[in-house]
C-alpha cells in the first residue's frame, strides 16, 4: 500500500468538509460567488477591449481564465514576472 491510501477516515478532513459545506449554504456565500463571477466578466470585457482575448469564448463563470498574450509578444515567463512585480509593488 502507498501512504495516503491505507488507513481509516481522517477526522480533520471530515470536519473540514463539514465546515465548508456549512459555509457554502449561507446566503453571504452566494453573494460572494456572484460578485466573483461579476468581477471575472468585467475583467474579461476589459481584456477584450484592450485586444487581449481570453481563450474560452463563453463568458467566464469562475474566477479563472486562460488569456492569450501572444498578440502582445509576451511568453509565459515574461507574463509571470510582470505579474509578480505588480504584487511586489503593493507591498
Buried (B, 14 or more C-beta within 10 A) or exposed (E): EEEEEEEEEEEEEEEEEEEEEEEEEEEEEEEEEEEBBEEBBEBBEEBEEEEBBBEEEEEBEEEEBEBEBEEEEBEEEEEEEEEEEEEEEEE
